[in-house]
Amino acid sequence: MSIDPKQLLIDVLRAKDASRSRSVQTQVGPSELGGCRRKVWYRLNGQVETNDNELKLAAIMGTAIHATIEEALALADPTGKRFVVESEVEHNGMKAHIDLWIPETGAVVDWKTSKVKNLAYFPSKQQRWQVQTYGWLLEKSGLGNPKTVNLVAIARDGDERDVKIHSEPYDPSIGEEAIAWLEEIKKTSIAPDPEKDASYCKFYCKYYDSSGELGCVGIKKELTKPSEIIIDDPEVDSHALLYLQINNQIDELNEKKEAIRASLEGVIGKTASGVELSWTTIAGRQAIDEKEVEKLLGFIPKKEAGKESTRLNIKLTKGE
């Protein structure tokens, strides 16, 4: 019997991940504070996981990177007195494991894995809430007196030059804000509305359920107008406006580029500044004549040409 190496890899990694204590815990942890309210509500209420197609490889890779860092710190500090790794803290029903606590400087450190392209908006509000809550739990449990909280982003597709650090003073009010967010969800008797589009949820939420019988179907575009959903997250608002601004700038630059191209039509040579210009003839794009194929075969054979993707549609409504 042949073994598919890809499927073997996925199966063994998923099995190992499922055995981890964090994968089976039912408590809400700091990393979930500020995330999807419905997802947190499901965990609080013991909802069964319904999504067998959740993509987990990025998270598993992140876990592997954490383990390697933990081993390196153990070698650097065999006694564990200088660098306290995976310190368990608990207060008022919330338990957490802090990636790194450095008592001599009062620094709380949390490792994050990312892609290089996502570092521009690191850290998010949710990540800041998480690390500040670590500091809050550390202080409340009486195990330490944090001075700073630090987020370190490690790009899975980058190198040492791409490591990004965010550091800020420890502020207990931020941790309390995050805890208050959780308390509001605990008071809710029915599941909050979905917060993400179904095209995202089906790959990244353990409670996604296309049937809607047990879990969440996400936001369905065909049933919901975007204007009917009010987003109260200022970070999302800021990023959406910036996206529009950049998109408009790209359009303007493309227009200028095409105008300049027209002015250079047919020009060949080297300018006084050392810019060399030349032109190359490129054959026109060819396409299969589907009507002719169907006429010959009686049908048009098709195959999957790539992975399913999503497209962002964004516009300014001006308060409509």
C-alpha positions as CSV (number, residue, x, y, z in Angstrom):
1,M,0.0,0.0,0.0
2,S,1.4,3.4,-1.0
3,I,1.7,6.3,1.4
4,D,1.0,9.9,0.3
5,P,3.8,11.9,2.0
6,K,1.7,15.1,2.0
7,Q,-1.2,13.4,3.8
8,L,1.2,11.6,6.2
9,L,2.7,15.0,7.1
10,I,-0.7,16.6,7.7
11,D,-2.1,13.7,9.7
12,V,0.9,13.3,12.1
13,L,1.2,17.1,12.7
14,R,-2.6,17.4,13.4
15,A,-2.5,14.4,15.7
16,K,0.4,15.8,17.7
17,D,-1.3,19.2,17.9
18,A,-4.5,17.6,19.1
19,S,-2.7,16.0,22.0
20,R,-1.4,19.3,23.3
21,S,-3.0,20.5,26.5
22,R,-3.8,23.9,24.9
23,S,-5.7,22.2,22.2
24,V,-8.0,20.4,24.6
25,Q,-8.4,23.2,27.2
26,T,-11.9,24.7,27.6
27,Q,-10.9,27.9,29.4
28,V,-10.7,31.2,27.5
29,G,-7.1,32.3,27.4
30,P,-5.6,35.8,26.9
31,S,-4.9,35.1,23.2
32,E,-8.6,35.0,22.5
33,L,-9.4,38.4,24.2
34,G,-10.5,40.9,21.6
35,G,-11.1,38.2,18.9
36,C,-14.4,36.9,17.6
37,R,-17.1,37.2,20.4
38,R,-19.1,34.4,19.0
39,K,-16.1,32.0,19.0
40,V,-15.3,33.0,22.7
41,W,-19.0,32.5,23.6
42,Y,-18.9,29.0,22.1
43,R,-15.9,28.1,24.2
44,L,-17.4,29.4,27.3
45,N,-20.5,27.4,26.7
46,G,-18.8,24.1,25.8
47,Q,-19.7,24.1,22.1
48,V,-18.4,21.0,20.3
49,E,-15.9,21.7,17.5
50,T,-17.6,21.2,14.1
51,N,-15.0,22.1,11.5
52,D,-12.9,19.2,10.3
53,N,-11.3,21.3,7.5
54,E,-9.8,24.0,9.7
55,L,-6.3,24.9,8.4
56,K,-3.8,24.5,11.2
57,L,-0.3,24.3,9.6
58,A,0.6,28.0,10.3
59,A,-0.3,27.5,14.0
60,I,1.6,24.2,14.2
61,M,4.7,25.9,12.7
62,G,4.3,28.7,15.3
63,T,4.3,26.0,18.1
64,A,7.4,24.4,16.7
65,I,9.2,27.8,16.6
66,H,8.1,28.4,20.2
67,A,9.6,25.0,21.2
68,T,12.9,25.8,19.6
69,I,13.1,29.2,21.4
70,E,12.3,27.5,24.7
71,E,15.1,24.9,24.2
72,A,17.6,27.7,23.3
73,L,16.7,29.7,26.4
74,A,17.1,26.6,28.6
75,L,20.6,26.2,27.2
76,A,21.4,29.8,27.9
77,D,20.0,29.6,31.4
78,P,20.1,26.0,32.7
79,T,18.9,27.0,36.2
80,G,15.9,28.9,34.9
81,K,16.5,31.7,37.4
82,R,17.2,34.4,34.8
83,F,14.8,33.4,32.1
84,V,11.5,32.0,33.3
85,V,10.0,30.1,30.3
86,E,6.3,29.1,30.0
87,S,5.5,30.5,33.4
88,E,2.0,29.5,34.4
89,V,-0.1,32.2,36.0
90,E,-3.7,32.2,37.1
91,H,-6.1,34.7,38.6
92,N,-9.9,34.8,39.0
93,G,-10.5,31.8,36.8
94,M,-8.2,32.8,33.9
95,K,-5.0,30.7,33.4
96,A,-2.2,31.5,31.0
97,H,1.4,30.5,30.1
98,I,3.8,33.4,29.6
99,D,6.3,32.6,26.8
100,L,9.1,34.4,28.7
101,W,9.3,36.3,32.0
102,I,12.6,38.1,32.9
103,P,12.4,39.0,36.6
104,E,15.6,41.1,36.7
105,T,14.2,43.6,34.2
106,G,10.4,43.1,34.8
107,A,9.9,42.2,31.1
108,V,7.0,40.0,29.9
109,V,7.8,38.6,26.4
110,D,5.4,36.9,24.0
111,W,6.7,35.3,20.7
112,K,4.5,35.8,17.6
113,T,4.9,34.1,14.2
114,S,3.8,35.9,11.1
115,K,4.4,36.5,7.4
116,V,6.8,39.3,6.3
117,K,3.9,41.1,4.5
118,N,1.9,41.2,7.7
119,L,4.6,42.9,9.8
120,A,3.6,46.4,8.7
121,Y,0.5,46.2,11.0
122,F,2.1,44.4,13.9
123,P,1.0,44.4,16.6
124,S,-2.8,44.3,16.5
125,K,-5.0,45.5,19.4
126,Q,-5.7,41.8,20.2
127,Q,-2.0,41.0,20.5
128,R,-1.5,44.1,22.8
129,W,-4.4,43.0,24.9
130,Q,-3.0,39.6,25.2
131,V,0.5,40.5,26.4
132,Q,-0.9,43.2,28.8
133,T,-3.2,40.6,30.2
134,Y,-0.2,38.4,30.8
135,G,1.4,41.2,32.8
136,W,-1.9,41.7,34.7
137,L,-2.2,38.0,35.6
138,L,1.4,37.9,36.7
139,E,0.9,40.8,39.0
140,K,-2.5,39.7,40.4
141,S,-1.2,36.2,41.0
142,G,1.7,37.6,43.1
143,L,4.3,35.9,41.0
144,G,6.0,39.0,39.6
145,N,6.0,42.8,39.1
146,P,6.0,43.5,35.4
147,K,7.6,46.8,34.1
148,T,7.3,46.3,30.3
149,V,5.4,44.0,28.0
150,N,7.0,42.9,24.7
151,L,5.8,41.4,21.5
152,V,8.4,39.8,19.2
153,A,7.3,38.9,15.7
154,I,9.2,36.2,13.8
155,A,8.4,35.9,10.1
156,R,8.0,32.3,9.0
157,D,9.1,33.3,5.5
158,G,11.8,35.8,6.6
159,D,15.2,35.8,8.3
160,E,16.9,37.6,11.2
161,R,16.5,41.0,9.6
162,D,12.7,40.6,9.6
163,V,12.3,40.1,13.4
164,K,10.2,42.9,14.7
165,I,9.8,44.0,18.3
166,H,7.1,46.0,20.0
167,S,7.6,47.1,23.6
168,E,5.5,49.3,25.8
169,P,5.1,50.0,29.6
170,Y,3.0,47.6,31.5
171,D,-0.5,49.2,32.0
172,P,-2.9,47.2,34.2
173,S,-5.8,49.2,32.8
174,I,-5.4,47.6,29.4
175,G,-5.5,44.1,30.9
176,E,-8.6,45.1,32.9
177,E,-10.2,46.4,29.7
178,A,-9.6,43.0,28.1
179,I,-11.1,41.2,31.1
180,A,-14.1,43.5,31.0
181,W,-14.6,42.5,27.3
182,L,-14.7,38.9,28.3
183,E,-17.1,39.5,31.3
184,E,-19.6,41.1,28.9
185,I,-19.6,38.0,26.7
186,K,-20.1,35.8,29.8
187,K,-23.3,37.7,30.6
188,T,-24.8,37.0,27.2
189,S,-27.4,34.3,27.1
190,I,-27.4,33.8,23.3
191,A,-24.4,33.5,20.9
192,P,-23.3,36.9,19.5
193,D,-23.6,37.5,15.8
194,P,-20.9,36.2,13.4
195,E,-18.1,38.7,12.9
196,K,-16.2,37.2,9.9
197,D,-17.2,36.3,6.4
198,A,-18.0,32.6,5.8
199,S,-15.1,32.3,3.3
200,Y,-12.7,33.1,6.2
201,C,-14.4,31.1,8.9
202,K,-14.6,27.8,6.9
203,F,-10.8,27.6,7.0
204,Y,-9.8,29.3,10.3
205,C,-12.6,28.6,12.8
206,K,-13.0,25.4,14.7
207,Y,-16.7,26.1,15.2
208,Y,-17.6,26.7,11.5
209,D,-20.5,24.6,10.4
210,S,-21.9,25.1,6.8
211,S,-25.2,23.5,7.8
212,G,-25.7,25.8,10.8
213,E,-27.1,22.9,12.8
214,L,-24.5,23.0,15.5
215,G,-21.8,25.6,14.8
216,C,-21.5,29.0,13.0
217,V,-22.0,29.6,9.3
218,G,-20.2,32.9,9.4
219,I,-21.5,36.0,7.6
220,K,-23.2,35.0,4.3
221,K,-22.7,37.6,1.6
222,E,-25.8,36.5,-0.2
223,L,-28.0,37.0,2.9
224,T,-26.4,40.1,4.4
225,K,-25.6,43.6,3.1
226,P,-22.3,45.0,4.5
227,S,-24.1,48.2,5.3
228,E,-26.2,46.3,7.8
229,I,-23.2,45.3,9.9
230,I,-21.7,48.0,12.0
231,I,-18.0,47.5,12.8
232,D,-17.1,49.2,16.1
233,D,-13.4,48.4,16.0
234,P,-11.4,51.6,15.4
235,E,-8.4,49.6,14.1
236,V,-10.5,48.1,11.3
237,D,-11.8,51.6,10.5
238,S,-8.3,53.0,10.3
239,H,-6.9,50.2,8.1
240,A,-9.9,50.3,5.8
241,L,-9.5,54.1,5.2
242,L,-5.7,53.6,4.6
243,Y,-6.4,50.8,2.2
244,L,-8.7,53.1,0.2
245,Q,-6.1,55.9,0.3
246,I,-3.3,53.6,-1.0
247,N,-5.6,52.2,-3.7
248,N,-6.5,55.7,-4.9
249,Q,-2.8,56.5,-5.0
250,I,-2.0,53.4,-7.0
251,D,-4.7,54.3,-9.6
252,E,-3.3,57.9,-9.9
253,L,0.2,56.5,-10.3
254,N,-0.9,54.0,-12.9
255,E,-2.5,56.9,-14.9
256,K,0.7,58.9,-14.7
257,K,2.7,55.9,-15.7
258,E,0.6,55.2,-18.8
259,A,0.7,58.9,-19.8
260,I,4.5,58.9,-19.5
261,R,4.7,55.6,-21.4
262,A,2.8,57.2,-24.3
263,S,5.2,60.1,-24.4
264,L,8.1,57.6,-24.8
265,E,6.4,55.6,-27.6
266,G,9.0,54.4,-30.0
267,V,12.0,56.1,-28.3
268,I,15.2,54.0,-28.2
269,G,18.5,54.9,-26.7
270,K,20.2,56.1,-23.5
271,T,19.5,59.4,-21.7
272,A,22.0,61.8,-20.2
273,S,21.0,60.3,-16.8
274,G,22.0,56.8,-17.9
275,V,18.5,55.5,-18.4
276,E,18.3,53.0,-21.3
277,L,15.1,52.7,-23.3
278,S,14.1,50.0,-25.7
279,W,11.0,48.3,-26.9
280,T,10.1,44.6,-27.3
281,T,7.3,43.1,-29.3
282,I,5.2,40.7,-27.2
283,A,2.9,38.2,-28.9
284,G,-0.8,38.6,-28.1
285,R,-2.4,36.4,-25.5
286,Q,-3.7,33.1,-26.9
287,A,-6.8,31.4,-25.5
288,I,-8.4,28.0,-26.2
289,D,-11.4,28.2,-28.5
290,E,-13.9,26.6,-26.1
291,K,-16.7,26.5,-28.7
292,E,-14.5,24.6,-31.1
293,V,-13.4,22.2,-28.3
294,E,-17.0,21.6,-27.4
295,K,-17.9,21.0,-31.0
296,L,-15.2,18.3,-31.3
297,L,-15.6,16.6,-27.9
298,G,-19.2,17.4,-27.0
299,F,-18.0,18.9,-23.7
300,I,-15.3,21.2,-22.3
301,P,-12.9,19.4,-20.0
302,K,-11.9,21.5,-17.0
303,K,-9.5,21.1,-14.0
304,E,-8.8,23.1,-10.8
305,A,-6.3,25.7,-11.8
306,G,-5.3,27.0,-8.4
307,K,-6.3,27.3,-4.8
308,E,-9.6,29.0,-3.9
309,S,-9.0,32.7,-2.9
310,T,-11.0,35.7,-1.7
311,R,-11.2,39.2,-3.0
312,L,-11.7,42.3,-0.9
313,N,-14.4,44.7,-2.1
314,I,-14.1,48.1,-0.5
315,K,-15.6,51.5,-1.0
316,L,-16.4,54.7,0.9
317,T,-20.1,55.1,1.6
318,K,-19.9,58.6,3.1
319,G,-22.3,57.8,5.9
320,E,-25.1,56.4,3.7
